[in-house]
Structure formats: C-alpha cells, structure tokens
Amino acid sequence: MTTPADRAPIPYRPEGQVIFETPRLIGRHLVAGDADDMFAVYGDAGAMRWVGDGEPLDRDRCVRWIDVTHRNYESRGYGMTALIDRATRDMVGFCGLVHPNGQVEAELKYALRRACWGRGLATEGASGMLAYAASVLGLDHVVATAAPEHLVSHRVLVKAGLVRGAVRRNEDGSLTQLFAWHAAPRQNGD
C-alpha cells in the first residue's frame, strides 16, 4: 500500500480539458464544481443586464447550464468554457461557442466577474476561443450579438476580430447588434 508521501508530486493541472491558452488565460471545459463560480458571474444582476433576457441566473440554473454544456461537448465537440487566470489560478469568467435556440451558426458568448472588467481579459478570451474554433474545430464562421448600446462589448468583439454587421429587430421589438467573424483562408497544405 502506498501513502501520499510515497507518491511523486502531481503537477498542478486545472480540472477539465484545457482547450486553449493565451498569455494570461487558460480556457478549459466546465466541470460540476464550476457552479459556484458560474453563479458568481451569472448571478450578478448588474452584470447580467447585458446578457440574454437581462435577468441573473440562480445557482440551480447554473448547475443545469453545466449539464447542457456537457451535452454540447458530446454532440458538437464544444460549448462554454471556464476562463482561468494563469498567474493566480482564479476563475475570471466564461467564454464559449453556443447555438442559442437551435441557431445554425456558432455564436461566441462571454461573461467575466465584474472585478475582472477593464483588463482586456474578455478580448483575450474571445480571441483564444476564435483561434481554437478555427485551428481545432475547423469552424470558419462565428457570430456574436450585443445590445446596440453596449459599446464596451462592441469594442471587445471588434478587437477580437469580429466585424460589426446589421442591427436586427427581435420578435419582442428589442434590437440586437450583429457581429461576424471569418477565419483566415487556409493555405494549401494547412
């Protein structure tokens, strides 16, 4: 029988499959233990005014979202991911590719803890996710949406490489600013 003292030290590795890394972030698949961190981000009413219907999520809905994300990994090979600060190993937020309401096109989504806003982490996470989408998933087109008045999000998306498109009128009469990203053409042999 071996004891912990008999085993070689195990190097730190974040839970969940790491899918991309950037200079400051690790993007990894969600795990069940992420529910509290997800609630800290998506349960913040002030931050969620720009996301979805503008309502914060409760903890149970965060748990269900992780389950939905795991099904997306199985069916599509991708979904939402956790964004981890490489230096501190703290969870800073979430970023991923989803298909809301059965939408055909993959849509880039992200949300960060409010304490992490204004540091360029959303742009870095979005750029990392788009690079992963092109190089690993083989996606050549991704869309994103934002409220027309949420100019900070517009800047994040443009800096990450998306191009501003039309403004769409939704069924409820609200407006949504559309963005699109296209992967660079592949060279022969790539």
N, C-alpha and C positions, 0 to 999 in steps of 0.2 A: 504494500500500500504506500502510495506517495502522499506526501503532505505538501501544503503550499510552499514550504521552504525548500522542498526537493525540486520543484519545477523551475524551469528557466523563466525569467520575467517575460511577460507578454507585452509587446509594444502596444501603445495606445492606438486603437482604431475605432472611429465612430461607429455606432450601431448602424445597420442598414448599409446597403450597397452604395458606395461612393460612385457617382456618375460623372462628376466634373469637378475641377479645382481651378480657382483663379488666384491671383496673387494674395487676396485676403480672405477668400471664402472656400468652403467645401460644400458642394451640393450632393446630398445623399437621399436615398429613398426614405420615406417616412416609416416609422415603427410605432407600435401601440403606445410606447412610452412618451411619444411626442404630444399627446393630447393636452397636457397642461401648458406646454409652450405654445401650442396652436391656440388654446383658449386665451392666453396672454396677448396674442396678436389679434385674433378674430373676435374676441370678446370685448375689445376696446371700442366703445361706442363712438368716440371721437374719430378714431382712425377708420372705422368701417363706414363712415358716411359716404365714402367714395367707392365702396365695394358692393357689387350686387344690388340688392334692394335697399342698402344703406343701414340695415339692421345688424347689430352684433350677433355672433353665434353663441349659444350656450355650450357648456362643456360636453353634454351628450351629443350635440350635433357635430362637435369637433371629432369625437370618437367615431361617429358614423362616417364622417368625411375621410378619416384614415382608412376605414374599411372599403369605402368606394374607391379610394386611391389604390389600394392593394388589388382590387379587381381590375382597375385600369392598367396596372403594371402587367397583369396576366393577359388581358385581352389586347392591349395596344403596345405594351412594352415601355410605356411612360405614363407620367401623371405629375402630381405635385411632389416637390422635394423640400427637404429641410435645408436651410442655409446656415452653416456653422462658421463662426469666426475662427480662422486658422490659428490666430495668436492666443486667444482666450479659451477656445473650445465652447464658447457660449452660443446658443441658438439665437440668431439675429432675425430670422423670419423664414419665409417660404416663397418658392418660385416654382413654376411648372408649366406644363402644357396640358390643356384640358379641351374637352369638346362639350361645352355647355349646351344643354337641351338637345343633344344629338347633332350638334353642328358638325358639318363635314370637315371644315378646316380646323387644324390645331390652333388653339388660342393661348397666348402667353399671359400668365397671371402672376402677380407677386404681391406680397404684403410684408412689411417689416415692423418690428417692435418700434414704437414711437421714439424710444431713446436712441435708436439707430438711424433715424432720419437725418438727411442733410450731409451724409458722409460718402455718398457715391456708391453705397452698397447695393441699392436697388439696380442701378445701371450695371454694376459689375455682375450681379447675379443673373440679370436678364441676358447680358452678353454671353455669359458662360452657358446658360441654357440654350441659347440660339446656336452657339458653336457646337454643342452636344447634339442638337437637333439635326444639324447638317452633317457633321462628321460621323456620328454613330448611328443615328436613326435614319439618315438618308432623306430627311424632310427638306424640301426646297422652298416651302411657303408656309409662313405662320402669320396669324393676325393677332391684333390686340385691340382692346377698346378702353376708352376712358370717358369720363364725363367731360363735356366740352369746356367747362370752367375749371377743370383740374389741371392747370397748366404745369404744375410740378411733375405730374405723371407724364404729360406730353413730352417734357424735356427728357425724362428718363428713357422713354421709348425711342425718341429720336436719337439720343446719344448711343443707345444700344443697337442702332442700325435699322430701325423701322421707319417707314415713310408715312407721313400723315395723308389720310385719304378723305373721303367724303364724311359728312355728318349724316347719321341715319336717324330717322324718326321711328321710335319704338311703338308697339301696339298701344301702350298706355299714354302715348303722347310725349314722353320724355325723349331727349336727344342723346345720341352716343357718337363720340368722335371715333372713327375707324383708323387703324394703322395697319400696315402690311410690311412684311419682311420677306425677301427673296434671297436664297443662298447664292453665293458667287457661283458662276458656271464652273463645272468640273472640267479639268484639263484631261486630255487623253492620258490614260494610264493611272488616273486617280481613282 
